[in-house]
Amino acid sequence: MTSTWLDFWQEKNEFDDSMSANYRYFLDRVEEFIPITSTKKVLDIGSGPGNLEDAWHDRVAEIHGLDISERYNAIARSKHAHHPNVFFHTLPADDYLNFGPVAGQQFDIIIVMSVVQYYRDAAEVEQLLAAIKQVAAPGARALICDLIVEESVLKDVVSILGRSLRQGQLLFMLKLLFRLRFSSYYNVRKNNGFLVVPESTWLTMCQRQGLNARFVSKPLTMQQERRNLLIQF
């Protein structure tokens, strides 16, 4: 039975075929803040079915994906079986902030896309910041994306529909929202909600961790109301 977000992501779900639209939007904009070169080593936290790896595997030196879902990792490994610079690591569902699989490594680029809203509380967010700090190379940049900083379900829906309309994907998105309403996603969201962490709390936590962080001014995902935090090491 699907009762928590951890359960939801372990099973086949309605987002399997829709993540790519948000990623395309992100990829068109991210390089303004994260320069990509063939010498960079990338860590993708919450890598899912490997959308970032699909786009960057031949543009960087190495890319490592971390995810709790062995199902997603199996999909991603299959796609990248012939790319020796791409690696996928499964995190334990009950210890997903333990980055043991990449312990001792350092990364030039760290991406966290649409993950934090599924955490349990702000203490876990600060654990994430500390974990990122441990694996960041000197001069690295980390981008934590799609952050909910205020309760705004209606704004989220209006924003993503507006973006979908401008990109010619309105019908696709309406069908997805309809399916979500009558799927396990609706009940899991109703029972667990999303984690909301205000901007001021993010910046306070970054300050405690000694991190140079700021929110970028431009939207990087289709949900314009959500924010994106850039950390420079």
C-alpha positions as CSV (number, residue, x, y, z in Angstrom):
1,M,0.0,0.0,0.0
2,T,1.3,3.5,-0.9
3,S,1.2,5.6,2.2
4,T,4.3,7.8,2.2
5,W,6.3,9.7,-0.4
6,L,9.1,7.0,0.0
7,D,6.5,4.4,-1.0
8,F,5.2,6.5,-3.9
9,W,8.6,6.8,-5.6
10,Q,9.4,3.1,-5.3
11,E,6.4,2.3,-7.5
12,K,5.5,3.0,-11.1
13,N,3.7,6.4,-11.0
14,E,2.2,9.2,-13.2
15,F,5.4,11.2,-13.2
16,D,7.4,8.5,-15.0
17,D,6.5,10.0,-18.4
18,S,6.1,13.7,-17.4
19,M,9.4,14.5,-15.7
20,S,11.1,15.2,-19.0
21,A,9.0,18.3,-19.7
22,N,10.1,20.0,-16.5
23,Y,13.7,18.9,-17.2
24,R,13.7,20.4,-20.7
25,Y,12.6,23.7,-19.2
26,F,15.3,23.5,-16.6
27,L,18.1,22.5,-19.1
28,D,17.3,25.4,-21.3
29,R,18.1,27.8,-18.4
30,V,20.5,26.2,-16.0
31,E,23.8,27.0,-17.8
32,E,23.4,30.6,-17.0
33,F,24.2,29.7,-13.4
34,I,26.1,26.4,-13.8
35,P,28.7,26.4,-16.6
36,I,29.2,22.9,-18.1
37,T,32.6,21.7,-19.4
38,S,34.1,18.4,-20.2
39,T,36.3,18.4,-17.0
40,K,33.4,18.7,-14.6
41,K,32.3,16.0,-12.2
42,V,28.5,16.1,-11.5
43,L,26.4,14.7,-8.6
44,D,22.7,14.4,-9.3
45,I,20.8,14.0,-6.0
46,G,17.4,12.5,-6.7
47,S,18.3,11.3,-10.1
48,G,15.1,9.4,-10.9
49,P,15.1,7.8,-14.4
50,G,18.2,9.7,-15.4
51,N,17.0,12.9,-17.2
52,L,20.0,14.9,-16.3
53,E,22.3,12.1,-17.3
54,D,20.5,11.8,-20.6
55,A,21.4,15.5,-21.3
56,W,24.9,15.7,-19.9
57,H,26.6,12.3,-20.1
58,D,28.7,13.4,-23.1
59,R,29.4,16.9,-21.9
60,V,31.0,16.2,-18.5
61,A,33.8,14.0,-17.2
62,E,31.6,12.0,-14.8
63,I,28.1,12.1,-13.5
64,H,26.8,10.2,-10.5
65,G,23.1,9.8,-9.7
66,L,21.7,9.1,-6.2
67,D,18.2,7.9,-5.7
68,I,16.2,5.8,-3.2
69,S,14.3,4.0,-6.0
70,E,16.0,0.9,-7.3
71,R,13.3,0.9,-10.0
72,Y,14.4,4.3,-11.3
73,N,18.1,3.3,-11.0
74,A,17.4,0.1,-13.0
75,I,15.8,2.2,-15.8
76,A,18.7,4.7,-15.7
77,R,21.4,2.1,-15.7
78,S,19.8,0.4,-18.7
79,K,19.8,3.6,-20.7
80,H,23.4,4.4,-19.8
81,A,24.9,0.9,-19.9
82,H,27.4,2.0,-22.6
83,H,28.4,5.2,-20.9
84,P,31.4,4.4,-18.7
85,N,31.4,7.8,-17.1
86,V,27.8,7.5,-15.7
87,F,27.0,5.9,-12.4
88,F,23.8,5.3,-10.4
89,H,23.8,4.6,-6.7
90,T,20.8,3.5,-4.6
91,L,20.3,5.2,-1.3
92,P,18.7,3.4,1.6
93,A,15.1,4.5,1.9
94,D,15.5,4.9,5.7
95,D,18.8,6.7,5.5
96,Y,18.6,8.8,2.3
97,L,20.7,11.6,3.5
98,N,23.7,9.3,4.0
99,F,25.8,9.8,0.8
100,G,28.0,6.8,1.6
101,P,28.0,5.6,-2.0
102,V,30.0,8.7,-3.0
103,A,31.9,9.2,0.2
104,G,35.4,10.5,-0.3
105,Q,34.6,11.9,-3.8
106,Q,34.3,15.6,-4.7
107,F,32.0,17.1,-7.3
108,D,32.2,20.4,-9.2
109,I,28.5,20.5,-9.9
110,I,25.7,19.3,-7.6
111,I,22.1,19.3,-8.7
112,V,19.1,18.6,-6.5
113,M,15.9,18.8,-8.6
114,S,12.4,18.6,-7.1
115,V,13.5,16.5,-4.1
116,V,13.3,18.6,-1.0
117,Q,9.5,19.0,-0.9
118,Y,9.3,15.2,-0.1
119,Y,11.6,15.5,3.0
120,R,10.0,15.2,6.4
121,D,11.2,18.4,8.1
122,A,13.7,21.3,8.0
123,A,16.2,19.3,10.1
124,E,16.6,17.0,7.1
125,V,17.1,20.0,4.8
126,E,20.0,21.1,7.0
127,Q,21.4,17.5,6.8
128,L,21.3,17.8,3.1
129,L,23.2,21.0,3.1
130,A,25.9,19.5,5.4
131,A,26.1,16.4,3.1
132,I,26.5,18.6,0.0
133,K,29.2,20.6,1.8
134,Q,31.1,17.3,2.4
135,V,31.3,16.3,-1.3
136,A,31.7,19.7,-2.9
137,A,35.0,20.4,-4.6
138,P,36.7,23.8,-4.2
139,G,35.0,26.2,-6.5
140,A,31.9,23.9,-6.9
141,R,28.4,25.1,-7.5
142,A,25.3,23.5,-6.1
143,L,21.8,24.2,-7.3
144,I,18.8,23.1,-5.2
145,C,15.7,23.5,-7.4
146,D,12.0,23.7,-7.3
147,L,11.7,24.7,-3.6
148,I,8.4,25.4,-2.0
149,V,8.9,28.5,0.2
150,E,5.3,29.2,0.9
151,E,2.1,27.2,0.8
152,S,0.7,27.8,-2.7
153,V,-1.0,24.8,-4.3
154,L,-3.3,26.9,-6.4
155,K,-0.3,29.1,-7.6
156,D,1.6,26.0,-8.4
157,V,-1.2,24.7,-10.6
158,V,-1.8,28.0,-12.3
159,S,1.9,28.5,-13.0
160,I,2.5,25.1,-14.5
161,L,-0.6,25.4,-16.7
162,G,0.5,28.8,-17.9
163,R,4.0,27.5,-18.8
164,S,2.4,24.4,-20.5
165,L,0.2,26.6,-22.6
166,R,3.1,28.7,-23.8
167,Q,5.1,25.6,-24.6
168,G,2.2,23.9,-26.5
169,Q,1.8,21.2,-23.9
170,L,-1.4,22.3,-22.2
171,L,-3.5,19.3,-23.1
172,F,-0.7,16.9,-21.9
173,M,-0.5,18.7,-18.6
174,L,-4.3,18.8,-18.1
175,K,-4.4,15.0,-18.7
176,L,-1.6,14.5,-16.2
177,L,-3.4,16.6,-13.5
178,F,-6.6,14.6,-14.1
179,R,-4.7,11.3,-13.7
180,L,-3.0,12.6,-10.5
181,R,-6.3,13.5,-8.9
182,F,-7.5,9.9,-9.2
183,S,-4.2,8.2,-8.3
184,S,-2.3,7.2,-5.2
185,Y,-0.5,10.6,-5.6
186,Y,-3.6,12.5,-4.5
187,N,-3.9,10.5,-1.2
188,V,-0.2,10.5,-0.4
189,R,-0.1,14.3,-0.9
190,K,-3.3,14.7,1.1
191,N,-1.9,12.6,4.0
192,N,1.8,13.8,3.9
193,G,1.7,17.2,2.2
194,F,4.8,18.9,0.9
195,L,7.6,20.3,3.0
196,V,7.5,24.1,3.0
197,V,10.7,25.9,4.0
198,P,10.6,29.7,3.9
199,E,13.5,31.6,2.1
200,S,14.7,33.1,5.4
201,T,15.0,29.7,6.9
202,W,17.0,28.4,4.0
203,L,19.4,31.3,4.2
204,T,19.7,31.0,8.0
205,M,20.6,27.3,7.6
206,C,23.1,28.1,4.9
207,Q,24.7,30.7,7.2
208,R,25.0,28.1,10.0
209,Q,26.7,25.7,7.6
210,G,29.1,28.5,6.4
211,L,27.7,28.4,2.9
212,N,27.7,31.2,0.3
213,A,24.1,30.9,-0.9
214,R,21.5,33.0,-2.7
215,F,18.2,32.5,-4.5
216,V,18.5,33.1,-8.2
217,S,16.1,35.7,-9.7
218,K,14.9,33.7,-12.7
219,P,12.6,30.7,-12.6
220,L,14.4,27.5,-13.6
221,T,11.4,25.1,-13.5
222,M,7.9,25.2,-14.9
223,Q,6.4,26.1,-11.5
224,Q,7.4,29.7,-11.4
225,E,6.3,30.2,-7.8
226,R,9.0,27.8,-6.6
227,R,12.5,29.1,-5.9
228,N,16.0,27.9,-6.7
229,L,19.0,28.2,-4.4
230,L,22.5,28.5,-5.7
231,I,25.4,27.7,-3.5
232,Q,29.0,28.6,-4.5
233,F,32.0,27.0,-2.8
